Structure formats: C-alpha cells, structure tokens
C-alpha cells in the first residue's frame, strides 16, 4: 500500500502503527535577478495603407524595413546606425514592406483579368503561330456605279496582288468590249455577265496585304435586286467602306429615297459592322475638280443619317476624298497642288492605323458557312466568328448535328495553313459529310458547346418601313449572319412607349412604321442563332419583304422546344393505318 500511497500508514505485524518518514524537501530555487531597464520598450509594428500617394515617412525610432526599390526608383544609401547593446535578439529574416500601392498590386479584378488575358493571348499567339499580322475583313458598299469594284481592283494593283501584265490584259479586253474605263473592276468582277453589264452580282472576294495588316476585300453588289448577296457579304466584314460618287447628280440619286446608300448604311450596322469609312470617290470628275464645297456638302448630308443609323460620327466614322480610277489618295496622300485643303491620311494609312476590332479567341468555335462546293471532297467557305480552327479537329455541323473532321484549311490566297484564328476568312475541306447536305447558313461549331438550333425565339424589332400595319401572322424573309430563312410572327408581345421607353404590359394589336416592338418569331426548320448579348454577330438580323428592308432586330430570348415531344408527335403523324379489305 505504501507504494500506491506514500502518505498512508504502514502496518507490519508485531509493530505498532507509525507515521511514514517524510521525504527530503528540494531546496527552493534562488530568486531571479533582472537587470534594470535603461530604455523605453519598442513600439508595436504599424501597417500604413497608401494607395497611389507619396510614400509614408517612418518614425525615427523604428528602423526602415528592407524593401526592393521599384522600377524607376533610386535606392537611397542607408547611413550606418549603432546597434543597441542591451538585448541581443535572435536573427530573423528582413521584414517585407507593408506599404500597399496600385503599382505593386492591383485590386481591380477586371483589370487583372484583362491584363492576364491580354498577356496570355499574346504569348500563345507568338509561341504557336509566330509573328501573325492583324487581319481585317472590309466590305465595299454603296449605290450602283459609285466605283466599288474599280476601287477594289486598283487597291489590288497598287499593293502588288495583281501584276502589271494582268492589268494590261484587262485593259485591252475592256477596250475591245467598248468598256475601256471598267478594266480595273475586272480584277473583282470575274463572270462574263458582270463584265458585260458592269454590275456586280455576287460578293467578290480578294486579298491584299500591307506592311501592318492583312485584308480580305468583300465587294458587295450595289443594285437593289442583289441586296441579299450584299447582306451576306456585310455579315462577314469587320469594317465597311461606303463608296460615294461625288459626281453631280449621282450622289443625289443614291442618297434619295429609293437609293441604295441609305439602305446600305442601315444594313451594315445591322450586320454587325462597328466602323465605317466613307470614301467620297470621283473627286477628279470635271463636275467636282477636288472642290472643298462639294466634299463638305456630301459630308454634311451624310453625317446626320449615319448618326441616326447608330454610328458615332466622332469615333466610328471617317471621311476620305479619293479618286479610285486614278488611284489618288489610295496609297499615297494627295498632293497639295491637287487638293490643298485636305490634311488627313490616305485610305490605306487610315486602314492600317484604325483601332483593331475585338476578337473572341477564347470562345467556342463558331463558323457560319457562306458558300460550299465540291473539289476532291466537300469544301466550305466562311468567316471564323469566334474561337480557333485547327487541322484534324473533330467538329459538329449544326443544325443537322453531323460529326465532321477538318482535313485541310486554306487561306485567302489558296495556301494550306495549319489553323485559322477568329476573324479569318477561310476555305475548309471536311470529311464525313456530302456537299449536298450543306446549305449556306449552317454553322461549323465545337462539339463541347455547340451553337443553339431553335425554331422559335423572342426578338426586339424596330420597324423601319412598311406600307401598312404589321399584325400577328405576318411573314417575311430573315437575314441573319449568312442565313436567309422565311419566318412568321405568330404573336406581338410588347411595344415600347416612345415617351418613356418602357415595355407595355398588354400585347399590341398591330405595329407600324417607326415603332419598337417585342415579337415572337418562328421558322419552319431549326436555325442556328444565339442571343445578342452572348454573340452579337449571331444574334442580330434583318427582315425584308417585297425587295425592301422592313425591320431590324436583335434576339433577346431563345425558346427551346421539347425534342422528345416533337419526335412523338411526328411519329404519330407519320403513322398510317391500313384498312383490311374484305
């Protein structure tokens, strides 16, 4: 028991009870003697917050923290100070500077994300594709005989894409045909029909390059009969070049009601073009003779209409006087002897220095198809609207959901390339689909996030011109990216009050010219579209009827239809019950 409890009584037979012996007590430790404090204690460390201002001055008693000098700063030479001899502290690492500034760290997440994205994109581009020139798609629009094809042909000649010998051949052939002044346009108007009549019918394609950028020319037809082709060309463009004839009478004809100048300005804006260069052509004409008065008159008449179409005259619009036939002010600036009042850039200088459009390189691949043909396989033509296209990619062709493989990619000059970036106009050879199963308006897209294919959607419409009222059940032709499709308006949902800009609660009975409405739009077959807020290029459209542009609009909501219910309905409709004959 004594081992369990040292303080217990010990019992041994034959002995009396006795107290256990006390253990020897340990001696108390001697008292600790502390040295007298000769100086004040150190103050607690302070954190100073300085955003964008001057550097804070530290207290004299606290040694300055060791920090790396910023770029552009000169590190001051610190004077040696005597170390305190009282208390010796263990060696610790140098404290990090606690001064916070926008130069050292950015708190704006949007700015950080933008910077990282820009750096990553640039690094990826340089690493994978080498030194890639920026690429712009420009569409030439304007009234008939404004000089669009002539200007395009002369640009190809002065940039070296068409050699002198070819141009001389065109000149001889044009002279023999009695069309001597049309020879420059023959570089773009290639069919006999276009050359004989001097009218562009289909969108002509060409390519040229400057020291700064690469360009694809889309030469759109100016005649009102071929406006659908013009819309298809404008849908593939980044910048529009509106060619105006300054000749007396020609400008007025094109700009009056019924002329194509007004309609083309509206259509290129609807097609998604954000910048417009207005080229005032034929300034060398005997009725003009490079007069400033005529230039100012045309500029003053066009500016209000361009502004009304949605372009900002200060940032989105540029006016340049040129002579497309003689090439004056296309590449080199016009001399002061010819035009003493113009101090601006030439046409190519303006194109090389204008701000670049935003490219969606990191988005899923979407490429609307504008043309298709058979050449040792199925070839499709189109502009990559977003993402990246590589040789060997396995993709999906919407809305038919056909799996295809990219076997070859060709650029504008028919040279095979390993990949195509967003904004490039390319020809793609596909495996796994026949050209008869493709129609313009189909979209080549990524299988991970394909484009939506729907039959119904809600859209905001602005009625531009219509003889009578528009009611539920109205039908028209919709032009969206490279697609033309007949649509109906089963219901008008809301109208916008002009005074307040608010949506009405009750659906309107009808819509008329000048109104803004929200309508339900229905197609017979699924079409490839996206909401305007997600992909502006694939979410804006034009409605045309009887050869006129009726309305422009943007898609606000996609209505997904139940595929299983549709299949069941179709299956029941296709059932045929055979009656037994007796």
HUKAUR-V413867 format. One line per field, one symbol per residue. ss: DSSP state (H for helix, E for strand, L for the rest). phi: phi as a letter, one per 40 degrees, with the letter a starting at -180 (. if undefined). burial: I if it has 9 or more other C-alpha atoms within 8 Angstrom, else O. Layout:
BEGIN
ss: ???
phi: ???
burial: ???
END
This chain:
BEGIN
ss: LLLLLLLLLELLLLLLLELLLLLLLLLLLLLLLLLLLLLLLLLLLLLLELLLLLLLLLLLLLLLLLLLLLLLLLLLLLLLLLLLLLLLLLLLLLLLLLLELLLLLLLLHHHHHHHHHHHHHHHHHHHHHLLLLEEEEEEEELLLLLLHHHHHHHHHHHLLLLLHHHHHHHHHHHHHLLLHHHHHHHHLLLLHHHHHHLLLLLLEEEEEELLLEEEEEEELLLLHHHHHHHHHHHLLLLEEEEEEELLLLHHHHHHLLLLHHHHHHHHHHHLLLLEEEEEEELLLLLLLLLLHHHHHHHHHHHHHHHHHLLLLLLLLEEEEELELLLLELLLLLLLLLLLLLLLLLLHHHHHHHLLLLLLLLLLLLEEEEEEEEELLLEEEEEEEEELLEELLLEEEEELLLEEEEEEEEELLLLLEELEELLLLEEEEEEELLLHHHLLLLLEEELLLLLLLEEEEEEEEEEELLLLLLELLLEEEEEEELLEEEEEEEEEEEEEELLLLLLELLLLLLLELLLLEEEEEEEEEEEEELLLLLLLHHHLEEEEEELLEEEEEEEEEEEELLLHHHHHHHHHHHHLLLLLLLL
phi: .cccbccccbbbdgbccaccccccccccccccccccccbccccccbbbbbbgccccccccccccccbccccgcbccccccbcccccbccccbcccccccbacccacccccccccccccccdcccccccbgccccbbbbbcbicdgchccccccccccccgcbcccccccdcccccccgbdcccccccbcccdcccccgbcbbccbaaabbccabbbcbcccccccbcdccccccccbbbbbccbccddgcccccccchccccccccccccchcbbbbccccfcccdcbffccccdcccccccdcccccchccccbbbbbbcabcccgcgcbcccccccbcccbcccccccccbcdcccbccccccabccbaaabafhcbbbibccagbbbcgcbbbccccfccbbcbabbccbgbcbcabcdhccbbbcbbhaccccbbdhcbcacccbcccbbbbacacbbccaacbcbbcgcbabcbbfbbbacbbbcaccabccccbgccccccccabbdgcbbbbcbbbcbcbcabccccbdcbbbabbbafgbccababcbacbccccccccccccccccbcccccb
burial: OIOOOOOIIIOOOOOOOOOIOOOOOOOOOOOOOOOOOOOOOOOOOOOOOIOOOOOOOOOOOOOOOOOOOOOOOOOOOOOOOOOOOOOOOOOOOOOOOOIIIIOOOIOOOOOIOOOOOOOOIOOIIIOOOOOOOOIIIIIIIIIIOIIIIIIIIIIIIOIOIIOOOOIOOIIOIIIOOOIIOIIIIIIIIOOOOIIOOOIIIIIIIIIIIOOOIIIIIIIIIIIOOIIOIIIIIIIIIIIIIIIIIIIOOIIOOIIOOOIIIIIIIIIIIIIIIIIIIIIIIIIOIOOIOIOOOIIOOIIOOOIOIIIOIOIIIOOIIOIIIIIIIOIIIIIOIIOOOOIOOOOOOIIOIIOIOOOOOOOIIOOIIIIIIIIIOOOOIIIIIIIIIIIIIIIOOIIIIIIOOIIIIIIIIIIIOOOOIOIIIIIIIIIIIIIOIOIOOOIIIIIIIIOOOIIOIIIIIIIIIIIIIIOOIOIIOIOIIIIIIIIIOIIIIIIIIIIIIOOOOOOIOOIIOIIIIOIIIIIIIIIOOIIIIIIIOOIIIIIIIIIIIOOOIIIIIIIIOIIOOOOOOIOOOOOOOOOOOOOOOO
END
